[in-house]
């Protein structure tokens, strides 16, 4: 069997990874997505090809022969995006660390290097595989040289393979004729001008008929269509130049050593360090244990598996000023704990023998009473350990979230790297791979004890530097007065849950089924045939081809039937209105009628999880299930709230802030007109309509008020004229006029919002009234759309974030009052600006007063906070 050389077109694959996959950044703000994508493609190809030799070729930044000629004809080429440019040295550094042979040659492109090395190796009898996103390289395909072209569609990469036979089969021409094809049609991405008016279809036909551009030129009169004939006659010099540019040099003077290209061990200490720095956690498991341990700071841990030792250990921990603690849990079961007495004495306590789950949780509860306990996620521990809300705690996960709210997760190894002077600790994935905690416990995996200890150690060691960082960032009050108390508030809500009537939920699902079936028949009747309404492809054909509805948008996979496209057409076409309703009801059925039925616990209640470290603005989110997304737009959707009921002897009290974000905007901007309007308790949307549209207050129409409302709330979210035009189905110019008139009406708001953008550009972040920071790295992007998004973020984050802070303060105050006054009533749900209290009937008046006082008193603004309150025997009635 022949030896094999794998050649990779470095810039091409990096470019493909950059555009084909989501962008990633590490905690230092470095763009890393293209590098990560490149490595994943590399590993996949290596597993498939199993070559003996590997080389990656890169272009140099110096202009090549092709660049100079192309620029003379076409002008300046499109520059590489900065986010991609900064990843070029990163991928080279990573490949160098992995012992991968890299080749460049001044004055020559990577194509020329690849072509030369492929020919040399083929002459030596070797098999060659070239990986590139550039179809120009198909000219190099032979029976011994295979070209592999990755294609990324919707985040998934597939690869097309070409020897000579496959090139002929797909393009109806030989590999060398690809050069002539490019000479005619050109390719701006490869700096090949081509000739005017000849596209791929015509070029393919000409080369298929005449073989080469020279032969085609010799038979000009036979060429059809006339436009192509005239173009080749008038621009034959350009065609010849393009052929020169398209021809890959297979005899470049590149120096090459097969010894250097021989495949070596990739998983070096240097590569590991870079993987950690770039935060490629999914790649860490590829490194062997020894390499991992050599690079990491390995700490010595102790095990405590007997009852007497455990008693002594907890007794000693209670005398410490602070102790680090972790609890290893999964699916309601506790498997062990990590306990750090200080940064040198860290113990693992397994659940085994006399050390039962109940014993361990009881001892942990006593520890919380005696000393400050530092943990990565206190709320997760509260599910198993009874802790008073007066306990002295440090939650490293919440602190890390405040210090950088843009991350998707907050792991102990990331915290150690960032707050413990760059210390490298092994991640859970390195210690246990993809094993669950339960499986690791069952198999006695060593990594389980290490993970538990690292978690306890990191929480304790990070306490001081994180607290210092919070104080330096002026977020100490946000942390101690809002976020730490919120842990106990959310824990209480999760434990109480909310009661659901299973039979009514089933009945609701049946009602949906009836209406869904009605709509299905109605849609088929209007279409004139039955089809799969859930198939976008079939629906697109029915609507835009068979029925001839204008306004369809065709994509590579068929017509788009996205909601935004259908909503524009709905007013004119009943079938589209019915399709949109069908979709909404089908989602209601699957997500709520069926989905909620699957998560009702044995106590008849749904216990959602409330997340406080997810959103960048500070808002709380709800998962498993998401109770914050119960539909409100359509009556049949709202009806699902009827299945949420209070316990016997209780009622629901629902309190909702009225226009809190607009009130925050009035206060933060200091706009006198908006402040005065609220102080006079005027209809803010009617007033805005009156002033923007220059009509008397009493003569404002319903449509004008609706449009003004869209502008009011749109301003809060940094809406653009395009966004507003979409929302109101008006022209972009009309929308721009609305926004301009709005800012004329409330002049200080424009200055306030512009000031937020300037603050974000200068400092890199914006802040809420309470001091919560939201970084805005998008403002530094070279991409216009990203910068525009950054400007909207800078404008709306302080407003949304302040509203989020206020509702959190209100939640904490209400929770504390209900508890302090010994009431049976309890806070069970928070949905954005709304609080739902399961209220003991005899306490209704008292709880109403508490809600009013605590929600209004959560912030002191220049306009009063207003609360709408309703009572009901189910959530629907209360809302």
C-alpha positions in Angstrom: 0.0 0.0 0.0 1.3 3.4 -1.0 2.3 6.0 1.6 0.0 9.0 1.8 0.6 12.7 2.1 -2.2 15.0 3.4 -1.9 18.6 2.2 -4.1 21.3 3.7 -4.8 24.8 2.2 -4.4 26.7 5.5 -6.1 30.1 4.7 -8.9 28.4 2.7 -9.9 26.0 5.5 -9.5 28.7 8.2 -11.7 31.0 6.0 -14.3 28.3 5.6 -14.4 27.6 9.3 -14.8 31.3 10.0 -17.8 31.8 7.7 -19.4 28.4 8.1 -19.5 28.1 11.9 -20.6 30.3 14.8 -18.0 32.7 16.1 -16.4 32.0 19.5 -14.4 34.1 21.8 -12.6 33.1 24.9 -12.8 34.9 28.3 -10.0 37.2 27.2 -12.1 38.4 24.2 -10.0 36.6 21.5 -11.9 35.4 18.5 -11.3 31.6 18.3 -14.1 30.1 16.3 -12.2 29.7 13.0 -9.3 28.0 14.8 -11.6 25.7 16.6 -13.4 24.8 13.4 -10.1 24.3 11.5 -8.9 21.8 14.2 -12.2 19.9 14.1 -12.0 19.6 10.3 -8.3 18.5 10.6 -9.0 15.8 13.2 -11.9 14.5 11.1 -9.8 14.3 7.9 -6.9 12.6 9.8 -9.2 10.0 11.1 -10.6 9.3 7.7 -7.3 9.5 5.7 -4.8 8.1 8.1 -1.8 9.6 6.3 1.8 9.1 7.1 2.7 12.7 6.3 1.0 16.0 6.9 1.7 19.6 5.7 -0.3 22.8 5.9 0.5 25.5 3.3 -0.3 29.2 3.9 -0.2 32.3 1.7 2.2 35.0 2.8 0.9 38.5 3.3 3.3 39.8 0.6 1.6 40.2 -2.8 2.1 37.4 -5.2 2.3 37.5 -9.0 -1.4 36.8 -9.2 -2.4 39.5 -6.7 -0.4 42.2 -8.5 -1.9 41.4 -11.9 -5.4 41.1 -10.5 -5.2 44.4 -8.7 -4.0 46.1 -11.9 -7.3 45.0 -13.5 -9.8 45.0 -10.7 -8.5 47.4 -8.0 -8.1 46.7 -4.3 -9.3 43.3 -3.1 -11.7 43.0 -0.2 -9.8 43.0 3.0 -9.9 40.1 5.4 -12.2 40.8 8.4 -10.3 41.7 11.5 -11.9 38.9 13.5 -10.5 36.4 11.0 -7.1 38.2 10.6 -6.3 37.9 14.3 -6.9 34.1 14.1 -4.2 33.5 11.4 -1.3 33.7 13.8 -3.3 31.7 16.3 -3.8 28.8 14.0 -0.1 28.9 13.0 0.9 28.9 16.6 -1.4 26.0 17.4 -0.2 23.9 14.4 3.4 24.6 15.4 2.6 23.5 19.0 1.1 20.3 17.5 4.3 19.5 15.5 2.5 20.0 12.2 4.7 21.0 9.3 3.9 24.4 7.9 5.1 25.6 4.5 5.1 29.1 3.0 7.0 30.6 0.0 7.4 34.3 -0.8 5.9 35.3 -4.1 3.8 32.1 -4.3 0.3 31.2 -3.1 -0.6 28.2 -1.1 -2.2 26.7 -4.2 1.3 26.7 -5.9 2.9 25.0 -2.9 0.1 22.4 -2.8 0.3 21.8 -6.5 4.1 21.4 -6.5 4.1 19.0 -3.5 1.3 17.0 -4.9 3.1 16.4 -8.2 6.4 15.6 -6.5 4.8 13.1 -4.2 2.7 11.5 -7.0 6.0 11.0 -9.0 7.4 9.2 -5.9 4.4 6.8 -6.1 2.6 8.3 -3.1 -1.1 8.9 -2.7 -2.0 12.5 -2.1 -5.0 14.1 -0.5 -5.5 17.9 -0.7 -8.0 19.5 1.6 -9.2 23.0 0.5 -12.3 25.1 0.0 -11.0 26.3 -3.3 -12.4 24.6 -6.4 -9.4 25.8 -8.5 -7.5 22.9 -7.0 -9.7 20.4 -8.9 -7.3 21.0 -11.8 -4.8 19.0 -9.7 -7.0 15.9 -9.4 -5.6 12.6 -10.8 -6.0 8.9 -10.0 -3.4 9.4 -7.3 -4.3 12.9 -6.1 -7.6 13.4 -4.4 -9.1 16.8 -3.8 -11.4 17.1 -0.8 -13.7 20.2 -0.6 -15.6 20.8 2.7 -19.0 22.4 2.5 -20.6 23.8 5.6 -24.4 24.1 5.6 -26.3 25.2 8.7 -23.4 24.4 11.0 -22.8 20.9 9.6 -19.8 20.1 7.4 -19.8 17.6 4.6 -16.9 16.9 2.3 -16.9 16.2 -1.5 -14.1 14.0 -2.8 -12.7 14.3 -6.3 -10.3 12.1 -8.3 -10.3 12.6 -12.1 -13.4 10.4 -12.5 -15.5 12.5 -10.1 -14.4 15.8 -11.7 -15.5 14.6 -15.1 -18.8 13.2 -13.7 -19.7 16.4 -11.9 -18.4 19.1 -14.4 -18.4 17.2 -17.7 -14.7 18.1 -18.2 -11.3 16.9 -17.3 -9.3 18.4 -14.3 -7.0 20.5 -16.6 -10.1 22.0 -18.3 -11.1 23.5 -14.9 -8.4 26.1 -15.7 -10.1 27.1 -19.0 -13.5 27.2 -17.2 -12.2 29.7 -14.7 -10.5 31.6 -17.5 -13.9 32.3 -19.0 -16.2 32.7 -16.0 -13.6 34.2 -13.5 -13.6 33.9 -9.8 -13.2 37.1 -7.7 -12.5 35.0 -4.5 -9.4 33.7 -6.3 -8.4 37.0 -8.0 -9.4 35.7 -11.5 -11.2 38.3 -13.6 -12.6 36.1 -16.4 -14.4 37.8 -19.3 -17.6 40.0 -19.1 -21.0 38.4 -19.6 -20.0 34.7 -19.3 -21.3 32.8 -16.3 -20.6 29.2 -15.2 -23.4 27.7 -17.3 -22.2 29.3 -20.6 -18.5 28.7 -19.8 -19.1 25.0 -19.1 -20.9 24.7 -22.4 -18.1 26.3 -24.3 -15.3 24.3 -22.7 -17.4 21.1 -23.1 -17.7 21.8 -26.8 -14.2 23.2 -27.6 -12.0 21.9 -24.8 -9.8 25.0 -24.4 -10.2 28.7 -24.7 -7.6 28.7 -27.5 -9.7 26.2 -29.5 -12.8 28.1 -28.7 -11.2 31.3 -30.0 -10.2 29.5 -33.2 -13.9 28.6 -33.7 -15.5 31.9 -32.6 -18.3 31.8 -35.2 -19.5 28.6 -33.8 -19.9 29.9 -30.2 -23.4 30.6 -28.9 -24.9 32.7 -27.6 -23.7 35.8 -29.5 -23.0 37.7 -26.3 -20.4 35.1 -25.3 -18.9 35.0 -28.8 -18.5 38.8 -28.8 -17.1 38.8 -25.3 -14.4 36.2 -26.1 -13.5 38.1 -29.3 -13.2 41.5 -27.5 -11.6 40.2 -24.3 -9.5 37.3 -25.4 -6.4 38.9 -23.8 -8.3 38.9 -20.5 -9.2 35.2 -21.0 -5.6 34.4 -21.5 -4.5 36.4 -18.5 -7.3 34.7 -16.5 -6.0 31.3 -17.6 -2.5 32.2 -16.5 -3.9 33.3 -13.1 -6.1 30.2 -12.8 -3.2 27.9 -13.5 -1.6 26.5 -10.4 2.2 26.3 -10.5 3.2 22.7 -10.0 6.9 23.4 -10.2 7.5 26.1 -7.6 10.9 26.2 -5.8 9.5 25.2 -2.4 11.8 23.4 0.0 10.3 20.3 1.5 11.3 17.5 3.8 9.3 14.4 4.2 11.0 13.8 7.5 9.6 17.1 8.8 6.2 16.3 7.4 6.0 12.9 9.0 3.0 12.7 11.3 4.1 13.1 14.9 2.3 13.3 18.3 0.0 16.3 18.2 -0.8 16.3 21.9 2.2 18.1 23.3 2.4 20.2 26.4 2.5 23.4 24.3 -0.6 22.4 22.4 -2.4 21.6 25.7 -1.5 25.0 27.1 -2.9 26.7 23.9 -6.1 24.6 24.0 -6.6 25.8 27.6 -5.8 29.4 26.7 -8.2 29.4 23.8 -10.7 27.4 26.0 -11.2 24.5 23.6 -12.5 22.2 26.3 -13.9 19.6 23.9 -10.4 19.0 22.6 -8.8 18.5 26.0 -9.9 14.8 26.3 -7.6 14.1 23.3 -4.6 14.7 25.4 -3.2 11.8 27.4 -3.2 11.9 31.2 0.5 12.4 31.5 0.7 15.4 29.2 -2.3 16.9 31.0 -0.7 16.4 34.4 2.7 17.8 33.4 1.1 21.1 32.3 -1.4 21.4 35.1 -1.0 22.5 38.7 -1.8 19.2 40.3 -2.7 19.5 44.0 -2.6 16.9 46.7 -6.0 15.9 48.0 -7.0 13.6 50.8 -9.8 11.2 51.2 -12.0 10.8 54.3 -14.1 7.7 54.1 -14.8 6.8 57.8 -17.3 8.3 60.1 -14.9 9.3 62.9 -12.6 11.1 60.5 -15.5 12.8 58.8 -16.8 14.1 62.2 -13.3 15.5 63.0 -13.0 17.0 59.6 -16.2 19.0 59.8 -15.4 20.0 63.4 -12.1 21.5 62.2 -13.8 23.1 59.2 -16.3 24.9 61.5 -13.3 26.7 63.2 -12.0 28.1 60.0 -12.8 31.7 58.9 -13.9 30.3 55.5 -14.3 26.8 54.1 -14.7 25.7 50.5 -17.5 23.2 49.8 -18.8 21.2 46.8 -21.6 18.7 46.7 -21.6 16.1 43.8 -25.2 15.5 42.9 -27.3 14.1 40.1 -31.0 13.2 39.7 -31.7 13.8 43.4 -28.8 11.7 44.6 -25.7 12.8 46.4 -22.5 10.9 45.7 -19.9 12.8 47.7 -18.5 16.2 48.7 -15.3 18.2 48.5 -14.2 20.2 51.6 -11.4 22.7 51.6 -10.2 23.7 55.1 -7.7 26.1 53.4 -5.9 26.1 50.1 -3.6 23.2 51.1 -5.9 20.9 53.0 -8.7 19.7 50.7 -10.7 16.5 51.3 -13.0 14.3 49.4 -15.8 12.7 51.3 -17.6 9.9 49.4 -21.1 8.7 50.2 -20.4 5.1 51.3 -20.8 2.9 54.3 -21.9 4.9 57.4 -21.4 8.2 55.5 -24.9 8.4 54.1 -26.5 11.1 51.9 -28.6 12.2 54.9 -25.6 12.3 57.2 -23.4 14.3 54.7 -26.2 16.8 54.1 -26.8 17.3 57.8 -23.1 17.9 58.5 -23.0 20.4 55.6 -26.0 22.2 57.0 -24.2 22.6 60.4 -21.1 23.9 58.6 -23.2 26.7 57.0 -24.3 27.8 60.5 -20.7 28.0 61.9 -18.5 29.6 59.2 -18.5 31.3 55.8 -19.0 28.7 53.1 -17.6 29.2 49.7 -19.1 27.2 46.8 -19.5 27.4 43.0 -23.3 27.1 43.0 -25.0 27.6 46.4 -28.5 27.3 44.9 -27.7 23.8 43.7 -26.6 22.8 47.2 -29.8 24.2 48.7 -31.7 21.4 47.0 -30.1 18.9 49.4 -28.8 21.0 52.4 -30.9 23.1 54.7 -29.3 26.6 54.9 -30.8 29.7 56.5 -30.9 32.8 54.3 -28.9 34.6 57.0 -25.9 32.2 56.4 -22.5 33.8 55.5 -21.9 32.5 52.0 -19.7 33.2 48.9 -21.1 32.0 45.6 -18.2 32.0 43.1 -20.5 31.3 40.1 -22.7 34.3 40.8 -19.6 36.5 41.3 -18.0 35.3 38.1 -21.3 36.0 36.2 -21.4 39.5 37.5 -17.8 40.1 36.5 -18.4 38.7 33.0 -22.1 38.2 32.1 -21.3 37.2 28.5 -20.1 33.7 29.2 -22.3 30.7 28.7 -20.9 28.8 31.7 -18.8 29.4 34.8 -16.5 26.4 35.5 -14.0 26.1 38.2 -11.1 25.8 35.8 -12.0 29.0 34.1 -12.3 30.8 37.4 -8.9 29.5 38.5 -7.3 30.6 35.2 -8.9 34.1 35.5 -8.7 34.8 39.2 -5.8 32.7 40.5 -3.0 34.1 38.4 -3.5 31.9 35.4 -3.5 28.6 37.3 -4.3 25.6 35.1 -6.6 23.1 36.7 -7.9 20.0 34.9 -11.5 20.4 33.8 -14.1 17.9 34.6 -14.0 16.7 31.0 -10.3 15.8 31.4 -10.9 14.0 34.6 -14.0 12.1 33.7 -14.5 12.4 29.9 -18.2 12.3 29.2 -19.1 10.2 32.3 -22.0 11.3 34.4 -21.4 11.8 38.1 -23.5 8.7 38.8 -21.5 6.5 36.5 -18.2 7.8 37.8 -19.4 7.1 41.4 -20.5 3.6 40.4 -17.2 2.8 38.7 -15.1 4.4 41.4 -13.4 6.7 38.9 -10.5 8.6 40.4 -11.5 11.7 38.6 -14.6 12.1 40.7 -12.8 12.8 43.9 -10.4 15.2 42.2 -13.3 17.1 40.6 -15.0 17.5 43.9 -11.8 18.7 45.5 -11.0 21.2 42.7 -14.5 22.6 43.0 -14.2 23.2 46.7 -10.6 24.5 46.4 -11.4 26.9 43.6 -14.5 28.4 45.4 -12.4 29.1 48.5 -9.3 30.3 46.7 -11.3 32.6 44.4 -13.2 34.3 47.2 -10.7 37.0 48.0 -9.7 38.0 44.5 -13.3 37.9 43.2 -14.6 40.0 46.1 -11.8 42.5 45.4 -12.7 42.5 41.6 -16.4 43.1 42.5 -15.5 46.1 44.7 -13.1 47.5 42.1 -15.9 47.3 39.5 -18.4 49.0 41.8 -20.6 45.9 41.9 -20.2 44.9 45.5 -23.7 46.2 46.4 -25.2 44.4 43.4 -23.6 41.2 44.5 -24.3 41.4 48.3 -27.6 43.2 48.3 -29.3 41.8 45.1 -27.7 38.6 43.9 -26.8 36.8 47.1 -30.3 37.2 48.7 -31.8 36.2 45.4 -30.3 32.7 45.7 -32.6 32.0 48.6 -35.6 33.7 47.0 -35.2 31.6 43.9 -34.6 28.4 45.9 -37.8 28.9 47.7 -39.7 29.4 44.5 -38.2 26.3 43.0 -39.1 24.2 46.0 -42.7 25.5 46.2 -43.3 25.1 42.5 -46.8 25.8 41.1 -49.8 23.5 41.1 -51.1 22.2 37.8 -54.4 20.5 37.2 -53.4 17.5 35.1 -57.0 16.7 33.9 -57.6 20.3 32.8 -54.2 20.2 31.0 -55.4 17.1 29.2 -58.7 18.7 28.3 -56.8 21.8 27.1 -54.7 19.6 24.8 -57.9 18.0 23.4 -59.3 21.4 22.6 -56.2 22.3 20.8 -56.4 19.0 18.8 -59.9 19.8 17.7 -58.9 23.3 16.4 -55.7 22.0 14.8 -57.7 19.3 12.9 -60.2 22.0 11.8 -57.4 24.3 10.6 -55.7 21.3 8.8 -58.9 20.6 6.7 -59.4 24.3 6.1 -55.9 24.8 4.8 -56.1 21.7 2.5 -59.4 22.9 1.2 -58.0 26.3 0.3 -54.9 24.7 -1.2 -57.0 22.2 -3.3 -55.0 19.3 -2.1 -53.6 17.6 1.0 -50.0 18.2 2.0 -47.7 18.1 5.0 -48.3 21.5 6.7 -45.3 20.9 8.9 -43.0 20.6 5.8 -41.7 24.1 4.8 -40.7 22.7 1.4 -44.1 21.3 0.5 -45.8 24.4 1.9 -43.6 26.7 -0.2 -44.5 24.9 -3.4 -48.2 25.0 -2.6 -48.2 28.7 -1.7 -45.8 30.2 -4.1 -46.0 27.9 -7.1 -49.4 26.2 -7.2 -51.4 29.1 -5.7 -49.1 31.8 -7.2 -48.9 33.9 -4.1 -46.5 36.8 -4.7 -43.9 37.7 -2.2 -42.2 34.3 -1.7 -38.5 34.3 -1.1 -36.6 31.4 -2.7 -33.6 29.9 -1.1 -31.2 27.0 -2.1 -33.5 24.5 -0.4 -36.8 25.9 -1.6 -39.1 28.8 -0.6 -38.8 30.2 2.8 -41.9 30.0 5.0 -40.4 31.7 8.0 -42.9 33.6 10.2 -41.7 37.1 9.2 -42.4 36.3 5.5 -45.8 34.8 6.2 -46.9 37.5 8.6 -46.4 40.1 5.9 -48.7 38.2 3.5 -51.3 37.1 6.1 -53.6 40.2 5.8 -54.2 39.4 2.2 -54.4 35.6 2.2 -56.7 33.7 4.6 -54.8 30.5 4.0 -51.6 32.1 5.4 -53.5 33.4 8.4 -54.7 29.8 9.0 -51.2 28.4 8.6 -49.8 30.8 11.2 -52.6 29.9 13.6 -52.0 26.2 12.9 -48.3 26.6 13.8 -49.0 28.5 17.0 -51.5 25.9 18.2 -49.2 23.0 17.2 -46.4 24.6 19.3 -48.9 25.1 22.2 -49.8 21.4 22.0 -46.3 20.1 21.9 -44.6 22.6 24.2 -47.3 23.1 26.8 -50.2 20.7 26.7 -47.9 17.7 26.2 -44.7 19.2 27.5 -46.0 20.4 30.9 -47.8 17.1 31.5 -44.4 15.3 31.4 -42.9 17.5 34.2 -45.7 17.5 36.8 -44.0 16.1 40.0 -45.6 13.6 42.4 -46.9 16.5 44.5 -48.9 17.7 41.5 -46.8 20.8 41.1 -44.3 21.9 38.4 -40.9 22.9 39.8 -39.1 25.0 37.3 -35.5 26.1 37.6 -34.8 29.8 37.8 -31.4 30.8 36.4 -29.7 33.9 37.6 -26.4 33.6 35.7 -27.7 33.2 32.1 -28.7 36.5 30.6 -26.3 39.3 29.9 -28.8 42.0 31.0 -29.4 40.5 34.5 -32.9 39.1 33.8 -33.9 35.9 35.4 -34.7 33.0 33.0 -36.7 29.9 33.6 -36.0 26.4 32.3 -37.2 22.8 32.8 -39.8 23.9 31.9 -39.8 27.5 30.8 -42.7 29.1 32.6 -41.8 32.6 31.5 -42.8 32.0 27.9 -46.5 31.0 28.4 -48.3 32.5 25.4 -50.2 35.8 25.8 -51.0 37.0 22.3 -53.9 34.7 21.4 -56.8 33.8 23.6 -56.4 30.1 23.1 -52.8 30.5 24.2 -53.7 32.5 27.3 -56.3 29.9 28.3 -53.4 27.5 29.3 -53.0 29.7 32.4 -56.3 28.2 33.7 -54.5 24.9 34.4 -52.2 26.7 36.9 -54.1 26.9 40.2 -53.3 27.6 43.9 -53.5 25.1 46.6 -56.9 24.5 48.3 -57.6 27.4 50.6 -55.4 29.8 48.6 -55.8 32.3 45.8 -53.4 33.8 43.3 -52.3 37.4 43.6 -50.6 38.6 40.5 -48.7 41.9 40.6 -47.2 43.5 37.5 -45.1 46.6 37.1 -46.7 49.0 34.7 -44.4 50.1 31.9 -41.3 49.8 34.2 -38.8 50.1 31.4 -40.3 53.4 30.1 -40.4 54.7 33.6 -36.7 53.7 34.0 -36.0 55.5 30.7 -37.8 58.7 31.9 -35.7 58.6 35.1 -32.3 57.8 33.6 -32.7 60.3 30.7 -34.1 63.0 32.9 -36.5 64.0 30.1 -38.9 66.6 31.7 -41.7 65.9 29.3 -41.7 62.2 29.8 -41.4 62.6 33.6 -44.2 65.2 33.7 -46.5 62.9 31.7 -46.0 60.1 34.2 -46.5 62.4 37.1 -49.8 63.6 35.7 -50.8 59.9 35.2 -51.5 60.4 31.5 -51.9 57.7 29.0 -48.2 57.7 27.9 -48.9 56.1 24.5 -51.8 58.4 23.7 -49.7 61.4 24.7 -46.8 60.3 22.6 -49.1 59.8 19.6 -50.6 63.2 20.2 -47.2 64.9 20.1 -45.6 62.8 17.4 -48.5 63.0 15.0 -49.5 66.5 16.0 -53.2 65.8 16.8 -55.2 66.8 19.9 -54.9 64.3 22.8 -58.6 63.4 22.6 -58.5 62.8 18.9 -55.7 60.2 18.8 -56.9 57.1 16.9 -56.4 53.6 18.0 -54.0 53.0 15.2 -52.0 56.1 16.1 -51.8 55.0 19.7 -50.7 51.5 18.7 -48.0 53.0 16.5 -46.8 55.3 19.3 -46.7 52.4 21.7 -44.5 50.5 19.2 -42.2 53.5 19.1 -42.1 53.9 22.9 -41.1 50.4 23.5 -39.0 50.2 20.4 -36.8 53.1 21.7 -36.2 51.1 24.9 -34.9 48.3 22.8 -32.8 50.5 20.5 -35.0 49.8 17.6 -33.9 50.9 14.1 -36.0 52.5 11.4 -35.9 49.1 9.6 -37.0 47.2 12.7 -39.9 49.7 13.3 -41.0 49.6 9.7 -41.2 45.8 9.9 -43.2 45.9 13.2 -45.7 48.5 11.8 -45.7 47.4 8.2 -44.8 50.9 7.0 -42.0 52.2 4.9 -38.5 52.7 6.3 -38.8 56.4 5.7 -42.1 56.7 7.6 -40.5 54.7 10.5 -37.5 57.0 10.4 -39.8 60.0 10.6 -41.7 58.5 13.5 -38.4 58.0 15.4 -37.2 61.5 14.5 -40.4 63.1 15.7 -40.2 61.0 18.9 -36.8 62.4 19.7 -38.1 65.9 19.0 -40.9 65.3 21.4 -38.6 63.9 24.1 -35.3 65.7 23.3 -33.2 64.4 26.3 -33.8 60.8 25.4 -31.7 61.0 22.2 -28.8 62.6 24.0 -29.1 60.0 26.8 -29.0 57.0 24.4 -26.2 58.5 22.3 -24.3 59.0 25.6 -24.7 55.3 26.4 -23.1 54.3 23.1 -20.2 56.7 23.7 -19.7 55.4 27.2 -19.6 51.8 25.9 -17.1 52.8 23.2 -14.9 54.6 25.8 -15.1 52.1 28.7 -16.1 48.9 26.9 -19.3 48.5 29.0 -22.5 50.2 30.1 -24.0 50.1 33.6 -27.4 49.9 35.3 -28.5 52.3 38.0 -27.4 49.8 40.6 -24.0 49.4 38.9 -24.4 46.1 37.1 -22.1 46.1 34.1 -22.7 44.8 30.6 -19.7 44.6 28.4 -20.2 45.6 24.7 -17.4 44.0 22.7 -19.5 44.1 19.5 -18.7 47.9 19.2 -15.1 47.0 18.3 -16.1 44.6 15.5 -15.1 45.3 11.9 -18.5 44.0 10.9 -21.1 46.8 10.4 -24.0 44.5 11.5 -22.1 43.5 14.7 -21.3 47.2 15.5 -25.0 48.1 14.9 -26.0 45.4 17.3 -23.5 46.7 19.8 -25.0 50.1 19.7 -28.5 48.7 20.4 -27.1 46.7 23.2 -25.4 49.8 24.7 -28.7 51.7 24.5 -31.1 49.0 25.9 -28.9 47.1 28.4 -28.9 49.9 31.1 -32.7 50.2 30.9 -33.5 46.5 30.7 -30.8 45.8 33.3 -32.1 48.4 35.7 -35.6 47.0 35.3 -34.2 43.5 36.1 -32.4 44.8 39.2 -35.6 46.4 40.4 -37.7 43.3 40.0 -35.0 41.2 41.8 -35.0 43.7 44.7 -38.8 43.5 44.8 -38.7 39.7 44.8 -36.2 39.7 47.7 -38.2 42.2 49.7 -41.5 40.3 49.2 -39.9 37.0 50.0 -38.4 38.4 53.2 -41.6 40.1 54.3 -43.7 37.0 53.9 -41.2 35.0 55.9 -40.6 37.6 58.6 -44.3 38.1 59.2 -44.8 34.3 59.5 -47.3 34.2 56.6 -48.4 31.0 54.9 -48.4 32.8 51.5 -45.5 32.3 49.2 -43.9 33.7 46.1 -44.1 31.0 43.4 -43.4 32.6 40.0 -41.6 35.5 38.4 -42.2 36.4 34.8 -40.2 39.4 33.7 -42.0 42.3 35.5 -44.7 40.1 37.1 -44.8 38.4 40.5 -47.3 35.6 41.3 -48.1 34.9 45.0 -49.9 31.8 46.1 -51.8 33.6 48.8 -53.6 32.1 51.8 -57.1 33.4 51.6 -57.2 34.9 55.0 -53.9 36.8 54.3 -55.1 38.4 51.0 -55.4 41.9 52.3 -52.1 41.8 54.1 -50.2 40.2 51.1 -51.7 42.8 48.7 -50.3 45.5 51.0 -46.9 43.9 51.1 -46.8 43.6 47.4 -47.7 47.2 46.9 -45.2 48.5 49.4 -42.3 46.3 48.5 -42.6 46.5 44.7 -43.1 50.3 44.8 -40.3 50.7 47.3 -37.8 48.6 45.3 -36.4 51.8 43.6 -36.9 55.5 44.0 -37.2 57.1 40.6 -38.3 60.5 39.5 -41.5 58.9 38.4 -43.4 56.6 40.7 -43.4 52.9 40.1 -46.9 51.6 39.4 -48.2 48.1 40.2 -51.2 46.5 38.6 -52.6 43.8 40.9 -55.3 41.1 40.3 -56.7 38.2 42.2 -58.0 34.9 40.9 -58.6 31.2 41.4 -56.2 30.4 38.6 -53.4 32.2 36.9 -55.7 33.2 34.0 -58.1 35.0 36.3 -55.3 36.6 38.3 -53.7 38.0 35.1 
